Amino acid sequence: MRTPDVKKSQLDKFKEAARQIETDDEEQFEKKLKKLVKQKPKGGLKAMSDA
């Protein structure tokens, strides 16, 4: 539900989004974040451009 008349701070919007995707507790957030974030390749960008 959205109420367009109420202006929310960026923090409030973030908290609401976290609740919607069930990451409003730190442990759940870490689990979901690890699924999304890929680790940097060894050697950084140079290793990628040499390929």
Z-matrix of the N, CA and C atoms (Angstrom, degrees):
N
C 1 1.455
C 2 1.517 1 110.31
N 3 1.287 2 115.07 1 133.36
C 4 1.465 3 119.83 2 177.75
C 5 1.513 4 109.53 3 -118.90
N 6 1.301 5 114.68 4 140.87
C 7 1.455 6 119.62 5 173.40
C 8 1.517 7 107.10 6 -117.18
N 9 1.327 8 117.43 7 100.14
C 10 1.460 9 120.28 8 -174.19
C 11 1.524 10 114.06 9 -65.04
N 12 1.331 11 118.21 10 -21.16
C 13 1.459 12 121.03 11 -178.01
C 14 1.526 13 112.39 12 -75.04
N 15 1.327 14 117.48 13 -23.45
C 16 1.456 15 121.37 14 -176.97
C 17 1.527 16 108.99 15 -92.98
N 18 1.335 17 116.00 16 123.04
C 19 1.460 18 119.63 17 177.29
C 20 1.514 19 108.21 18 -88.97
N 21 1.339 20 115.45 19 127.54
C 22 1.449 21 120.80 20 -179.22
C 23 1.522 22 109.14 21 -108.05
N 24 1.322 23 114.74 22 148.73
C 25 1.459 24 119.06 23 175.43
C 26 1.525 25 108.21 24 -72.39
N 27 1.314 26 116.20 25 163.21
C 28 1.453 27 120.52 26 178.71
C 29 1.528 28 110.39 27 -60.50
N 30 1.321 29 117.22 28 -38.14
C 31 1.461 30 121.32 29 178.26
C 32 1.528 31 110.66 30 -62.30
N 33 1.319 32 117.71 31 -43.95
C 34 1.458 33 120.84 32 178.96
C 35 1.527 34 111.09 33 -62.92
N 36 1.326 35 116.76 34 -39.58
C 37 1.466 36 120.87 35 178.01
C 38 1.528 37 110.31 36 -63.90
N 39 1.338 38 116.03 37 -42.03
C 40 1.462 39 120.71 38 179.06
C 41 1.523 40 110.74 39 -62.55
N 42 1.321 41 116.66 40 -45.91
C 43 1.463 42 120.83 41 -179.48
C 44 1.531 43 110.85 42 -62.16
N 45 1.319 44 116.68 43 -41.31
C 46 1.457 45 120.54 44 179.50
C 47 1.534 46 110.61 45 -64.71
N 48 1.321 47 116.50 46 -42.85
C 49 1.469 48 120.42 47 178.16
C 50 1.525 49 110.80 48 -63.38
N 51 1.327 50 117.12 49 -39.97
C 52 1.466 51 121.26 50 178.64
C 53 1.517 52 110.68 51 -62.26
N 54 1.304 53 117.45 52 -40.46
C 55 1.470 54 120.96 53 178.27
C 56 1.528 55 110.31 54 -64.83
N 57 1.327 56 116.60 55 -40.52
C 58 1.463 57 120.57 56 -177.46
C 59 1.518 58 112.07 57 -65.10
N 60 1.321 59 117.87 58 -33.99
C 61 1.465 60 119.88 59 179.71
C 62 1.523 61 111.78 60 -100.05
N 63 1.316 62 115.17 61 15.37
C 64 1.465 63 123.48 62 174.50
C 65 1.523 64 112.78 63 58.84
N 66 1.317 65 116.64 64 44.31
C 67 1.461 66 120.81 65 176.81
C 68 1.520 67 110.44 66 -126.33
N 69 1.316 68 117.04 67 28.87
C 70 1.453 69 119.82 68 -177.51
C 71 1.522 70 113.15 69 -81.23
N 72 1.330 71 118.01 70 -2.23
C 73 1.465 72 118.81 71 169.53
C 74 1.526 73 107.75 72 -112.43
N 75 1.298 74 116.54 73 149.46
C 76 1.462 75 122.30 74 -170.02
C 77 1.532 76 112.47 75 -59.51
N 78 1.308 77 117.24 76 -40.34
C 79 1.465 78 120.49 77 -178.40
C 80 1.532 79 111.07 78 -64.56
N 81 1.326 80 116.71 79 -45.89
C 82 1.463 81 120.48 80 178.34
C 83 1.524 82 111.24 81 -63.97
N 84 1.325 83 116.78 82 -39.05
C 85 1.463 84 121.34 83 178.42
C 86 1.526 85 110.08 84 -60.11
N 87 1.331 86 117.14 85 -47.33
C 88 1.468 87 121.48 86 -179.69
C 89 1.524 88 111.22 87 -60.34
N 90 1.322 89 117.48 88 -43.04
C 91 1.467 90 121.09 89 -179.86
C 92 1.524 91 110.96 90 -61.34
N 93 1.329 92 116.95 91 -47.03
C 94 1.463 93 120.13 92 -178.32
C 95 1.519 94 110.99 93 -70.14
N 96 1.314 95 117.31 94 -36.75
C 97 1.462 96 120.84 95 179.44
C 98 1.522 97 110.74 96 -63.17
N 99 1.324 98 116.90 97 -42.55
C 100 1.465 99 120.81 98 -179.50
C 101 1.526 100 111.51 99 -64.03
N 102 1.323 101 117.53 100 -28.04
C 103 1.461 102 120.24 101 176.45
C 104 1.528 103 111.27 102 -71.33
N 105 1.320 104 116.94 103 -29.84
C 106 1.458 105 121.58 104 -175.68
C 107 1.515 106 113.85 105 -89.36
N 108 1.314 107 116.58 106 -36.48
C 109 1.456 108 121.82 107 -171.52
C 110 1.526 109 110.10 108 -88.18
N 111 1.315 110 115.12 109 130.03
C 112 1.458 111 120.36 110 175.84
C 113 1.521 112 108.29 111 -99.29
N 114 1.315 113 116.20 112 146.96
C 115 1.454 114 119.47 113 179.37
C 116 1.516 115 109.59 114 -77.31
N 117 1.325 116 115.53 115 151.61
C 118 1.457 117 121.57 116 178.29
C 119 1.526 118 109.51 117 -66.84
N 120 1.326 119 117.32 118 141.39
C 121 1.468 120 119.18 119 176.90
C 122 1.523 121 110.23 120 -68.23
N 123 1.321 122 116.21 121 150.89
C 124 1.463 123 119.89 122 177.94
C 125 1.521 124 108.74 123 -64.35
N 126 1.306 125 116.33 124 138.77
C 127 1.453 126 120.75 125 179.18
C 128 1.524 127 113.70 126 91.41
N 129 1.306 128 117.46 127 -5.44
C 130 1.464 129 120.49 128 176.36
C 131 1.514 130 113.39 129 71.50
N 132 1.313 131 117.34 130 -153.77
C 133 1.456 132 122.81 131 -176.15
C 134 1.511 133 112.71 132 -69.78
N 135 1.313 134 118.52 133 -31.77
C 136 1.453 135 121.22 134 -178.00
C 137 1.533 136 110.23 135 -60.68
N 138 1.311 137 117.03 136 -40.79
C 139 1.467 138 120.65 137 -179.69
C 140 1.524 139 110.72 138 -62.39
N 141 1.316 140 117.08 139 -35.14
C 142 1.457 141 120.92 140 179.51
C 143 1.516 142 111.35 141 -71.51
N 144 1.327 143 118.35 142 -37.09
C 145 1.457 144 120.81 143 -176.71
C 146 1.523 145 111.70 144 -76.98
N 147 1.315 146 117.97 145 -19.85
C 148 1.459 147 121.26 146 178.72
C 149 1.520 148 112.30 147 -80.15
N 150 1.316 149 116.82 148 -15.18
C 151 1.468 150 121.09 149 -175.27
C 152 1.502 151 113.00 150 -71.46
